[in-house]
Amino acid sequence: MNAELLNLSWQVQVSLASGYVAYTVAYLGFREHHRPIDTILLTLVFGLFATATLWFLSNQSALISGAAAFFVACISAVIWRKWGVRLRQKLLRVLNLTWGNDDPSALATLTRSTDHYVTQVGVALDDGTWLTCEDTSKFSDAPFGPCIIGPSGDIGLYLTQEEKPNGKRKKIKTARNEYYGDRITYIPASRIRQITLRHRAANRS
């Protein structure tokens, strides 16, 4: 770290630190494709909320104004992640400017979205076997439920059905155990040939 940063005023340090933490919150799981300039500029953007808060509370103590600045920056990141990205995308589509986005892949877009509940997960392996979690709602309270999809395409799911290439299906009834807990199955990206996800809109009963 450049020691010159420590010589900046505490207000600037609070704004930069708050902006960076807010940036990590807003883009958690989607920062691997960001260039250094992206990180810097997005940190400054979220840091503006902290700077505005510090200016507004300039008559307060450093502890109060600093804590408030950090809180406001993080809240702005949550709002952007939860609603801002979606509203931006809808606006661009309404204006017919683009149907694309900045996500590195379609899989990243699926993992980013929390507007629709994942109700079923199916994974086809390289040998033709299908591994399925038929009803993810049964694992909504599981430690890693209902599933985990990594940025590289690997996946963790609670396996409830296995279908062999010859069509033979086998129900797996040991994914949930009252004593031992829930058993998650990890599948590396190198073994996966296809992933299917079934979703239900959040406002649908």
Buried (B, 14 or more C-beta within 10 A) or exposed (E): EEEEEEEEEEBBBBBBBBBBBBBBBBBEEBBEEBEEEBBBEBBBBBBEBBBBBBEEBEEEEEEEBBBBBBBBBBEBBEEBBEEBBBEEBEEBEEEEEEEEBBBEEEBBBBBBBEEBBBBBBBBBBEEEBBBBBBBBEBBEEBEEBBBEBBBEBBBBBBBBBBBEEEEEEEEBEEBBEEEEEBEBBEBEEEBBEEBEBEBBEEEEE
